[in-house]
Every structure is written in structure tokens, then in C-alpha cells.
Amino acid sequence: MKNLILVFLASSVLMTQTALPQSPQQSNDQMKRNDSSARKMPTSVIRKASGRISDDGSTFVTDEDNRILTVSNPAALKGYEGLQVTVKAQINTAKNVIHILSVKKPTGAYVQTR
């Protein structure tokens, strides 16, 4: 009976050893993979931004941080050149590029662009 209890305890210890977390080396490797995948995430986000459109419609200066962004679709801003507006746009912070989805004068409604 004592032998049976010892065998049971020994097998229990072995079973718990396999359930322990990975070794630190494996965790570091896993963290490196996670870091590399984080770098591959897109740097562009869709959001609202307020700012001023340049006179030729090719750049947008944000009110938030005075960042100058190149407009990828200046035709979407036709008629708004030189004005203070709020836009819904896809902003690529890595390249300082903005793609206008819709534009609104401070007192007007959003106008969808194509």
C-alpha cells in the first residue's frame, strides 16, 4: 500500500512538472517574435482631426500638434483650400501622409469624399 502511494505521489510530481510555464529562454524567444510582429502593425489610423488646409490643398496642418501632413488625395479638398476644417481621415504617422475620407467646415456637416 505504501508503494502504491509513493508511485502515485511520484507520478503527480512528474505531471505537475510538465504543466509548469515555459523556460525563460522560450519566453524571451516568444517576446522577440511578439516585438517583430508589433513592428509590422500598420501605422495608419482613421480618426478625426482639426486643422488648416494649405492654399493649394496639398498639405494639412493639424491644430493638435502643428504637424504638417501631405494630402494623398488633394482633390477631396477642392473648395476648402486655405480654410480651417475638421476631417475624418486615415493618417499614416510614419510617412506624415493623410488620406481624407470626409471634410467639414467648423459650422457645417461632413461631406463624404470618394
N, CA, C and O atoms as a MOPAC input file, in Angstrom:
PM7 MOZYME 1SCF
protein

 N      0.82100 1    -1.18600 1     0.00000 1
 C      0.00000 1     0.00000 1     0.00000 1
 C      0.86800 1     1.25500 1     0.00000 1
 O      0.57900 1     2.22500 1    -0.70200 1
 N      1.96500 1     1.22200 1     0.81900 1
 C      2.86700 1     2.36300 1     0.85400 1
 C      3.52000 1     2.56300 1    -0.50200 1
 O      3.71400 1     3.70000 1    -0.93100 1
 N      3.86100 1     1.47300 1    -1.18600 1
 C      4.47500 1     1.57800 1    -2.51200 1
 C      3.49900 1     2.22200 1    -3.50400 1
 O      3.90700 1     3.02300 1    -4.34500 1
 N      2.25800 1     1.88600 1    -3.41000 1
 C      1.24500 1     2.43700 1    -4.29700 1
 C      1.10100 1     3.94900 1    -4.08100 1
 O      0.95500 1     4.70800 1    -5.03900 1
 N      1.14400 1     4.37000 1    -2.83200 1
 C      1.05500 1     5.80100 1    -2.50600 1
 C      2.29100 1     6.52900 1    -3.02900 1
 O      2.17300 1     7.62800 1    -3.57100 1
 N      3.47500 1     5.93300 1    -2.87400 1
 C      4.70700 1     6.54700 1    -3.36900 1
 C      4.68800 1     6.66800 1    -4.89600 1
 O      5.11700 1     7.68300 1    -5.44400 1
 N      4.20600 1     5.66400 1    -5.56100 1
 C      4.11700 1     5.71600 1    -7.02300 1
 C      3.13500 1     6.80800 1    -7.44400 1
 O      3.39700 1     7.54500 1    -8.39400 1
 N      2.03000 1     6.91300 1    -6.75600 1
 C      1.04100 1     7.94000 1    -7.05700 1
 C      1.62800 1     9.34100 1    -6.85400 1
 O      1.43500 1    10.21900 1    -7.69400 1
 N      2.33400 1     9.55000 1    -5.76000 1
 C      2.94800 1    10.85500 1    -5.48600 1
 C      4.02200 1    11.18300 1    -6.51700 1
 O      4.10600 1    12.31700 1    -6.99000 1
 N      4.83600 1    10.20300 1    -6.86400 1
 C      5.88900 1    10.42500 1    -7.85500 1
 C      5.28800 1    10.79700 1    -9.20900 1
 O      5.79300 1    11.69100 1    -9.88800 1
 N      4.22300 1    10.12300 1    -9.59800 1
 C      3.59200 1    10.44500 1   -10.88300 1
 C      2.92800 1    11.82000 1   -10.82400 1
 O      2.89200 1    12.53200 1   -11.82700 1
 N      2.41300 1    12.19100 1    -9.67700 1
 C      1.81200 1    13.51600 1    -9.53200 1
 C      2.85200 1    14.60600 1    -9.69000 1
 O      2.60000 1    15.62600 1   -10.33100 1
 N      4.03300 1    14.39000 1    -9.10100 1
 C      5.11600 1    15.36400 1    -9.22200 1
 C      5.55000 1    15.48600 1   -10.67200 1
 O      5.76300 1    16.59700 1   -11.15700 1
 N      5.68200 1    14.38000 1   -11.36500 1
 C      6.07200 1    14.41400 1   -12.77000 1
 C      5.02600 1    15.12400 1   -13.61800 1
 O      5.37800 1    15.86600 1   -14.53500 1
 N      3.77200 1    14.91500 1   -13.33100 1
 C      2.69700 1    15.55900 1   -14.08700 1
 C      2.71500 1    17.07100 1   -13.88000 1
 O      2.49100 1    17.82600 1   -14.82700 1
 N      2.97900 1    17.52100 1   -12.65300 1
 C      2.99300 1    18.96200 1   -12.40500 1
 C      4.20600 1    19.61100 1   -13.05100 1
 O      4.13800 1    20.78600 1   -13.41300 1
 N      5.29800 1    18.90500 1   -13.20800 1
 C      6.48500 1    19.45700 1   -13.86500 1
 C      6.19600 1    19.78300 1   -15.32400 1
 O      6.70600 1    20.77400 1   -15.84700 1
 N      5.40500 1    18.98200 1   -15.97300 1
 C      5.08100 1    19.25200 1   -17.37500 1
 C      4.10400 1    20.40500 1   -17.51800 1
 O      4.00600 1    20.99200 1   -18.59500 1
 N      3.38800 1    20.73900 1   -16.47300 1
 C      2.40900 1    21.82100 1   -16.52700 1
 C      3.00600 1    23.16800 1   -16.14100 1
 O      2.30700 1    24.18000 1   -16.19500 1
 N      4.27900 1    23.21000 1   -15.75300 1
 C      4.90800 1    24.46700 1   -15.37600 1
 C      5.09300 1    25.35200 1   -16.59900 1
 O      5.13000 1    24.84500 1   -17.72000 1
 N      5.21000 1    26.66900 1   -16.41000 1
 C      5.39100 1    27.56800 1   -17.54800 1
 C      6.68600 1    27.26400 1   -18.29000 1
 O      7.56000 1    26.55200 1   -17.79700 1
 N      6.78000 1    27.83400 1   -19.50400 1
 C      7.95700 1    27.62300 1   -20.32800 1
 C      9.18900 1    28.19500 1   -19.65500 1
 O      9.09800 1    29.04200 1   -18.76600 1
 N     10.33200 1    27.72000 1   -20.09200 1
 C     11.58500 1    28.21200 1   -19.53500 1
 C     11.78900 1    29.66900 1   -19.95000 1
 O     11.18600 1    30.11300 1   -20.92700 1
 N     12.62800 1    30.42300 1   -19.22900 1
 C     12.85600 1    31.82600 1   -19.57000 1
 C     13.37800 1    32.00900 1   -20.99200 1
 O     13.04300 1    32.99800 1   -21.64300 1
 N     14.18400 1    31.08500 1   -21.48500 1
 C     14.71100 1    31.19800 1   -22.84000 1
 C     13.57300 1    31.15700 1   -23.85900 1
 O     13.56300 1    31.93600 1   -24.81200 1
 N     12.63100 1    30.26700 1   -23.66100 1
 C     11.49900 1    30.17800 1   -24.57800 1
 C     10.64200 1    31.43000 1   -24.47600 1
 O     10.11900 1    31.90000 1   -25.48700 1
 N     10.49200 1    31.96600 1   -23.30500 1
 C      9.70000 1    33.17800 1   -23.13700 1
 C     10.36300 1    34.34300 1   -23.85100 1
 O      9.67400 1    35.14400 1   -24.48300 1
 N     11.68800 1    34.46000 1   -23.76600 1
 C     12.40300 1    35.52700 1   -24.45700 1
 C     12.24300 1    35.39700 1   -25.96300 1
 O     12.04600 1    36.39600 1   -26.65500 1
 N     12.32600 1    34.16000 1   -26.48100 1
 C     12.13200 1    33.95200 1   -27.90800 1
 C     10.73000 1    34.36500 1   -28.32200 1
 O     10.53000 1    34.98000 1   -29.36900 1
 N      9.77700 1    34.02100 1   -27.49400 1
 C      8.39900 1    34.37100 1   -27.78400 1
 C      8.21700 1    35.89200 1   -27.75700 1
 O      7.49400 1    36.44600 1   -28.58400 1
 N      8.87000 1    36.56200 1   -26.81100 1
 C      8.78600 1    38.01300 1   -26.73300 1
 C      9.39900 1    38.66000 1   -27.96300 1
 O      8.87700 1    39.65700 1   -28.46100 1
 N     10.50500 1    38.10600 1   -28.46400 1
 C     11.12700 1    38.65400 1   -29.65900 1
 C     10.18400 1    38.54400 1   -30.84700 1
 O     10.08300 1    39.47000 1   -31.65200 1
 N      9.48600 1    37.40200 1   -30.95900 1
 C      8.52200 1    37.23500 1   -32.04600 1
 C      7.39900 1    38.24300 1   -31.91200 1
 O      6.94700 1    38.79800 1   -32.91400 1
 N      6.94100 1    38.49100 1   -30.70100 1
 C      5.87200 1    39.46300 1   -30.48700 1
 C      6.33100 1    40.86700 1   -30.83800 1
 O      5.55800 1    41.64300 1   -31.40000 1
 N      7.59000 1    41.21300 1   -30.51500 1
 C      8.12300 1    42.52800 1   -30.85200 1
 C      8.18600 1    42.72000 1   -32.35500 1
 O      7.84400 1    43.79200 1   -32.85500 1
 N      8.61700 1    41.70400 1   -33.08100 1
 C      8.71900 1    41.83600 1   -34.52900 1
 C      7.34700 1    41.96400 1   -35.16000 1
 O      7.19200 1    42.68700 1   -36.14400 1
 N      6.34900 1    41.28300 1   -34.62300 1
 C      5.00700 1    41.41200 1   -35.17600 1
 C      4.42100 1    42.78100 1   -34.84400 1
 O      3.61500 1    43.31000 1   -35.61000 1
 N      4.81300 1    43.35500 1   -33.71800 1
 C      4.33700 1    44.69300 1   -33.36100 1
 C      4.87400 1    45.72700 1   -34.34400 1
 O      4.19200 1    46.70700 1   -34.64400 1
 N      6.07800 1    45.52000 1   -34.84400 1
 C      6.64800 1    46.45000 1   -35.80900 1
 C      5.92600 1    46.38000 1   -37.14300 1
 O      5.94000 1    47.34700 1   -37.90500 1
 N      5.29900 1    45.25400 1   -37.43300 1
 C      4.61500 1    45.07900 1   -38.70200 1
 C      3.20100 1    45.64400 1   -38.67500 1
 O      2.54200 1    45.69700 1   -39.71400 1
 N      2.72700 1    46.06200 1   -37.51800 1
 C      1.37700 1    46.60800 1   -37.42500 1
 C      1.30800 1    47.92100 1   -38.20000 1
 O      2.29000 1    48.66200 1   -38.23700 1
 N      0.18400 1    48.21800 1   -38.80900 1
 C      0.06200 1    49.44700 1   -39.58800 1
 C      0.19500 1    50.67600 1   -38.70500 1
 O     -0.23400 1    50.69100 1   -37.55100 1
 N      0.80300 1    51.70700 1   -39.28000 1
 C      0.97400 1    52.94700 1   -38.53100 1
 C     -0.09600 1    53.95600 1   -38.90000 1
 O     -0.07900 1    55.08600 1   -38.41200 1
 N     -1.03100 1    53.56000 1   -39.75900 1
 C     -2.09300 1    54.48700 1   -40.13100 1
 C     -3.36400 1    54.15200 1   -39.36600 1
 O     -3.70500 1    52.98800 1   -39.15700 1
 N     -4.05000 1    55.20600 1   -38.95700 1
 C     -5.29100 1    55.04900 1   -38.20400 1
 C     -6.33100 1    56.00400 1   -38.78300 1
 O     -5.99300 1    57.05700 1   -39.32400 1
 N     -7.58600 1    55.62300 1   -38.66100 1
 C     -8.67000 1    56.50800 1   -39.08600 1
 C     -9.13700 1    57.28000 1   -37.85700 1
 O     -9.45000 1    56.69500 1   -36.82000 1
 N     -9.17900 1    58.60200 1   -37.99100 1
 C     -9.61000 1    59.43200 1   -36.87600 1
 C    -10.04200 1    60.80300 1   -37.36600 1
 O     -9.88100 1    61.13300 1   -38.54100 1
 N    -10.58700 1    61.58900 1   -36.46600 1
 C    -10.95600 1    62.97000 1   -36.76400 1
 C     -9.77000 1    63.85600 1   -36.41800 1
 O     -9.03900 1    63.59800 1   -35.46100 1
 N     -9.59400 1    64.90100 1   -37.21100 1
 C     -8.52400 1    65.85500 1   -36.94200 1
 C     -8.97900 1    67.23300 1   -37.39200 1
 O     -9.64100 1    67.38000 1   -38.42000 1
 N     -8.61800 1    68.22900 1   -36.61600 1
 C     -8.90600 1    69.61800 1   -36.98800 1
 C     -7.61500 1    70.27100 1   -37.42800 1
 O     -6.53900 1    69.97300 1   -36.91000 1
 N     -7.74000 1    71.17400 1   -38.39800 1
 C     -6.55200 1    71.86100 1   -38.86600 1
 C     -6.85500 1    72.76400 1   -40.04000 1
 O     -8.01000 1    73.01200 1   -40.38800 1
 N     -5.77800 1    73.24800 1   -40.64100 1
 C     -5.90200 1    74.17900 1   -41.76100 1
 C     -5.33100 1    73.52300 1   -43.01500 1
 O     -4.27100 1    72.89800 1   -42.99500 1
 N     -6.07200 1    73.69000 1   -44.09600 1
 C     -5.64400 1    73.18800 1   -45.39900 1
 C     -4.80300 1    74.27000 1   -46.06100 1
 O     -5.12700 1    75.45400 1   -45.97000 1
 N     -3.73000 1    73.87000 1   -46.72500 1
 C     -2.89000 1    74.84400 1   -47.41400 1
 C     -3.66100 1    75.45700 1   -48.57900 1
 O     -4.69500 1    74.93500 1   -48.99700 1
 N     -3.14700 1    76.56800 1   -49.09600 1
 C     -3.82800 1    77.27500 1   -50.18400 1
 C     -3.93400 1    76.44100 1   -51.45700 1
 O     -4.85600 1    76.62900 1   -52.25000 1
 N     -3.00100 1    75.52900 1   -51.64900 1
 C     -3.06900 1    74.68000 1   -52.85200 1
 C     -3.70800 1    73.31800 1   -52.56700 1
 O     -3.86100 1    72.51200 1   -53.48500 1
 N     -4.08600 1    73.04500 1   -51.30600 1
 C     -4.77100 1    71.81100 1   -50.94000 1
 C     -3.87000 1    70.58700 1   -50.84800 1
 O     -4.36400 1    69.46500 1   -50.73700 1
 N     -2.56300 1    70.78700 1   -50.89300 1
 C     -1.65100 1    69.63600 1   -50.89400 1
 C     -1.17900 1    69.23800 1   -49.50300 1
 O     -0.64700 1    68.14300 1   -49.32300 1
 N     -1.36800 1    70.12500 1   -48.49900 1
 C     -0.94000 1    69.79800 1   -47.13900 1
 C     -2.03800 1    70.16700 1   -46.14500 1
 O     -2.91200 1    70.98700 1   -46.42400 1
 N     -1.96100 1    69.53600 1   -44.98200 1
 C     -2.90200 1    69.75600 1   -43.89100 1
 C     -2.08100 1    69.94100 1   -42.63300 1
 O     -1.27000 1    69.07900 1   -42.29600 1
 N     -2.27400 1    71.05600 1   -41.92600 1
 C     -1.55800 1    71.33900 1   -40.68300 1
 C     -2.52700 1    71.11000 1   -39.52700 1
 O     -3.55800 1    71.77400 1   -39.42800 1
 N     -2.18300 1    70.15900 1   -38.65100 1
 C     -3.07900 1    69.81300 1   -37.54600 1
 C     -3.04900 1    70.87500 1   -36.46100 1
 O     -2.01000 1    71.47500 1   -36.18800 1
 N     -4.20600 1    71.09900 1   -35.84500 1
 C     -4.29200 1    72.03000 1   -34.71800 1
 C     -3.64700 1    71.42300 1   -33.47700 1
 O     -3.06400 1    72.13400 1   -32.65900 1
 N     -3.75600 1    70.11700 1   -33.34500 1
 C     -3.31400 1    69.41700 1   -32.14300 1
 C     -1.82100 1    69.59600 1   -31.87000 1
 O     -1.42500 1    69.95500 1   -30.76100 1
 N     -0.99100 1    69.34300 1   -32.89200 1
 C      0.45600 1    69.41000 1   -32.68200 1
 C      1.19200 1    70.14400 1   -33.80500 1
 O      2.41400 1    70.04100 1   -33.91600 1
 N      0.45900 1    70.87600 1   -34.62900 1
 C      1.03200 1    71.63100 1   -35.75400 1
 C      1.85000 1    70.75300 1   -36.69400 1
 O      2.82100 1    71.21100 1   -37.29600 1
 N      1.45400 1    69.50000 1   -36.81400 1
 C      2.14100 1    68.58300 1   -37.72800 1
 C      1.68200 1    68.86700 1   -39.15200 1
 O      0.49200 1    69.05000 1   -39.40800 1
 N      2.62900 1    68.90200 1   -40.06300 1
 C      2.31800 1    69.11800 1   -41.46900 1
 C      2.22200 1    67.75200 1   -42.14000 1
 O      3.18500 1    66.98600 1   -42.16300 1
 N      1.04000 1    67.46100 1   -42.68700 1
 C      0.78800 1    66.18400 1   -43.33600 1
 C      0.54500 1    66.40700 1   -44.82500 1
 O     -0.16600 1    67.33400 1   -45.21100 1
 N      1.13000 1    65.56600 1   -45.64700 1
 C      0.90100 1    65.62600 1   -47.08700 1
 C     -0.42100 1    64.94600 1   -47.39800 1
 O     -0.66500 1    63.83100 1   -46.93700 1
 N     -1.26700 1    65.59100 1   -48.16600 1
 C     -2.58000 1    65.05000 1   -48.51500 1
 C     -2.41000 1    64.12000 1   -49.71200 1
 O     -1.92200 1    64.53500 1   -50.76400 1
 N     -2.81600 1    62.85000 1   -49.54700 1
 C     -2.65800 1    61.87800 1   -50.63000 1
 C     -3.73100 1    62.02800 1   -51.70300 1
 O     -3.54000 1    61.57500 1   -52.83200 1
 N     -4.85200 1    62.65400 1   -51.37100 1
 C     -5.94100 1    62.86400 1   -52.32900 1
 C     -6.41500 1    64.32100 1   -52.28500 1
 O     -7.50500 1    64.60100 1   -51.78700 1
 N     -5.59400 1    65.25500 1   -52.80700 1
 C     -5.94800 1    66.67200 1   -52.70800 1
 C     -7.26000 1    67.04100 1   -53.39400 1
 O     -7.84900 1    68.06800 1   -53.05700 1
 N     -7.73200 1    66.24600 1   -54.33800 1
 C     -8.99900 1    66.54300 1   -54.99700 1
 C    -10.16000 1    66.51200 1   -54.00100 1
 O    -11.17000 1    67.18300 1   -54.21300 1
 N    -10.02700 1    65.74900 1   -52.92700 1
 C    -11.07400 1    65.66200 1   -51.90500 1
 C    -11.24600 1    66.98800 1   -51.15900 1
 O    -12.28200 1    67.22400 1   -50.53700 1
 N    -10.23700 1    67.84300 1   -51.22200 1
 C    -10.28500 1    69.11600 1   -50.50100 1
 C    -10.60800 1    70.29300 1   -51.41000 1
 O    -10.52200 1    71.44600 1   -50.98800 1
 N    -10.97500 1    70.01300 1   -52.64600 1
 C    -11.29800 1    71.08300 1   -53.59100 1
 C    -12.44100 1    71.92700 1   -53.02800 1
 O    -13.48600 1    71.40600 1   -52.63900 1
 N    -12.22100 1    73.22100 1   -52.99600 1
 C    -13.20500 1    74.14900 1   -52.45100 1
 C    -12.95200 1    74.49000 1   -50.98400 1
 O    -13.58100 1    75.40200 1   -50.44700 1
 N    -12.04800 1    73.77600 1   -50.33600 1
 C    -11.73400 1    74.02500 1   -48.92200 1
 C    -10.32200 1    74.59800 1   -48.73300 1
 O     -9.86300 1    74.75800 1   -47.60200 1
 N     -9.64100 1    74.90400 1   -49.83400 1
 C     -8.26500 1    75.39100 1   -49.75500 1
 C     -8.17600 1    76.63500 1   -48.86600 1
 O     -8.98400 1    77.55600 1   -48.98700 1
 N     -7.18900 1    76.64600 1   -47.97800 1
 C     -6.94900 1    77.77900 1   -47.10000 1
 C     -7.89300 1    77.87900 1   -45.91000 1
 O     -7.79400 1    78.82900 1   -45.13400 1
 N     -8.79500 1    76.93400 1   -45.74900 1
 C     -9.79100 1    77.01300 1   -44.68000 1
 C     -9.41300 1    76.15700 1   -43.47600 1
 O     -8.63800 1    75.20500 1   -43.57400 1
 N     -9.98800 1    76.53300 1   -42.34100 1
 C     -9.90200 1    75.73800 1   -41.11400 1
 C    -11.03500 1    74.71500 1   -41.18600 1
 O    -12.19700 1    75.08900 1   -41.34500 1
 N    -10.70200 1    73.41600 1   -41.07000 1
 C    -11.71000 1    72.36400 1   -41.20500 1
 C    -11.46200 1    71.25300 1   -40.19400 1
 O    -10.42500 1    71.19900 1   -39.53200 1
 N    -12.44900 1    70.37000 1   -40.09900 1
 C    -12.31400 1    69.11600 1   -39.36500 1
 C    -12.47900 1    68.01300 1   -40.39500 1
 O    -13.40800 1    68.04700 1   -41.20100 1
 N    -11.58300 1    67.03600 1   -40.37200 1
 C    -11.64700 1    65.95100 1   -41.34400 1
 C    -11.72600 1    64.61500 1   -40.63500 1
 O    -11.25200 1    64.46200 1   -39.50900 1
 N    -12.32900 1    63.65200 1   -41.31000 1
 C    -12.18900 1    62.25400 1   -40.94200 1
 C    -11.20400 1    61.71800 1   -41.95900 1
 O    -11.41300 1    61.85600 1   -43.16500 1
 N    -10.13700 1    61.11200 1   -41.48300 1
 C     -9.08300 1    60.73800 1   -42.40600 1
 C     -8.29200 1    59.55000 1   -41.89400 1
 O     -8.29500 1    59.22900 1   -40.70600 1
 N     -7.61900 1    58.91400 1   -42.82900 1
 C     -6.66400 1    57.86600 1   -42.47800 1
 C     -5.30900 1    58.55200 1   -42.44100 1
 O     -4.84000 1    59.09100 1   -43.44400 1
 N     -4.68700 1    58.52500 1   -41.26800 1
 C     -3.42800 1    59.24600 1   -41.07100 1
 C     -2.30800 1    58.24000 1   -40.87800 1
 O     -2.37200 1    57.39400 1   -39.98600 1
 N     -1.27900 1    58.33100 1   -41.71600 1
 C     -0.09900 1    57.48900 1   -41.60000 1
 C      0.97200 1    58.33500 1   -40.91900 1
 O      1.59300 1    59.18900 1   -41.55200 1
 N      1.18200 1    58.09700 1   -39.63900 1
 C      2.10900 1    58.91500 1   -38.86100 1
 C      3.55700 1    58.66100 1   -39.24000 1
 O      4.39200 1    59.55400 1   -39.09400 1
 N      3.87500 1    57.46600 1   -39.72400 1
 C      5.25000 1    57.15400 1   -40.09300 1
 C      5.68400 1    57.93600 1   -41.33000 1
 O      6.84000 1    58.34300 1   -41.44000 1
 N      4.75300 1    58.14400 1   -42.25700 1
 C      5.07900 1    58.83300 1   -43.51200 1
 C      4.55800 1    60.26600 1   -43.54200 1
 O      4.79200 1    60.97900 1   -44.51800 1
 N      3.86100 1    60.70200 1   -42.50000 1
 C      3.25000 1    62.03500 1   -42.45000 1
 C      2.34000 1    62.27900 1   -43.64600 1
 O      2.41400 1    63.31400 1   -44.30800 1
 N      1.47200 1    61.28800 1   -43.90500 1
 C      0.53800 1    61.36400 1   -45.02500 1
 C     -0.87300 1    61.22500 1   -44.47000 1
 O     -1.11900 1    60.45500 1   -43.54100 1
 N     -1.79500 1    61.98600 1   -45.05500 1
 C     -3.19100 1    61.92400 1   -44.65900 1
 C     -4.04100 1    61.65500 1   -45.89700 1
 O     -3.84400 1    62.26700 1   -46.94700 1
 N     -4.99000 1    60.73000 1   -45.75900 1
 C     -5.94600 1    60.43000 1   -46.82600 1
 C     -7.32100 1    60.85000 1   -46.32200 1
 O     -7.85300 1    60.25800 1   -45.38400 1
 N     -7.88500 1    61.85700 1   -46.93900 1
 C     -9.13600 1    62.44900 1   -46.49700 1
 C    -10.31000 1    61.54100 1   -46.85300 1
 O    -10.46700 1    61.14100 1   -48.00700 1
 N    -11.13700 1    61.21700 1   -45.85100 1
 C    -12.35300 1    60.43700 1   -46.07000 1
 C    -13.57600 1    61.34200 1   -46.13800 1
 O    -14.47400 1    61.12100 1   -46.95100 1
 N    -13.60900 1    62.36300 1   -45.28200 1
 C    -14.67900 1    63.36100 1   -45.31700 1
 C    -14.15500 1    64.64100 1   -44.69700 1
 O    -13.20300 1    64.62700 1   -43.91800 1
 N    -14.79000 1    65.74700 1   -45.05400 1
 C    -14.33700 1    67.05600 1   -44.58300 1
 C    -15.54500 1    67.86900 1   -44.12700 1
 O    -16.63900 1    67.74100 1   -44.67600 1
 N    -15.32700 1    68.71200 1   -43.11000 1
 C    -16.40600 1    69.52300 1   -42.53900 1
 C    -15.84400 1    70.88300 1   -42.15900 1
 O    -14.79600 1    70.98800 1   -41.52200 1
 N    -16.56100 1    71.91700 1   -42.56400 1
 C    -16.23700 1    73.24800 1   -42.08100 1
 C    -16.67800 1    73.29400 1   -40.62300 1
 O    -17.54500 1    72.51000 1   -40.23800 1
 N    -16.12400 1    74.17500 1   -39.79600 1
 C    -16.49400 1    74.18500 1   -38.37100 1
 C    -17.98600 1    74.26800 1   -38.11000 1
 O    -18.44300 1    73.73500 1   -37.09800 1
 N    -18.77300 1    74.90900 1   -38.96800 1
 C    -20.21000 1    75.01200 1   -38.72700 1
 C    -21.02500 1    74.10800 1   -39.63000 1
 O    -22.25100 1    74.08400 1   -39.52100 1
 N    -20.38100 1    73.36000 1   -40.52400 1
 C    -21.11200 1    72.57400 1   -41.49600 1
 C    -21.14400 1    71.09100 1   -41.17500 1
 O    -20.59900 1    70.63800 1   -40.16800 1
 N    -21.78500 1    70.36200 1   -42.04200 1
 C    -21.85800 1    68.89600 1   -41.89400 1
 C    -20.73400 1    68.25500 1   -42.67800 1
 O    -20.17300 1    68.85800 1   -43.59300 1
 N    -20.41000 1    67.02600 1   -42.31200 1
 C    -19.37700 1    66.30200 1   -43.03600 1
 C    -19.81700 1    66.06100 1   -44.46500 1
 O    -20.98300 1    65.77200 1   -44.73000 1
 N    -18.87300 1    66.18300 1   -45.38000 1
 C    -19.11900 1    65.89600 1   -46.78700 1
 C    -18.26800 1    64.68100 1   -47.14400 1
 O    -17.04200 1    64.72800 1   -47.04600 1
 N    -18.92200 1    63.59000 1   -47.56100 1
 C    -18.21600 1    62.36000 1   -47.92500 1
 C    -17.43000 1    62.57500 1   -49.20100 1
 O    -17.94700 1    63.16100 1   -50.15200 1
 N    -16.18300 1    62.11100 1   -49.24000 1
 C    -15.35900 1    62.20100 1   -50.44700 1
 C    -15.19100 1    60.82100 1   -51.03600 1
 O    -15.44500 1    59.82400 1   -50.36000 1
 N    -14.77900 1    60.74600 1   -52.25100 1
 C    -14.56100 1    59.45100 1   -52.90300 1
 C    -13.16200 1    59.31600 1   -53.37800 1
 O    -12.80200 1    58.28800 1   -53.95100 1

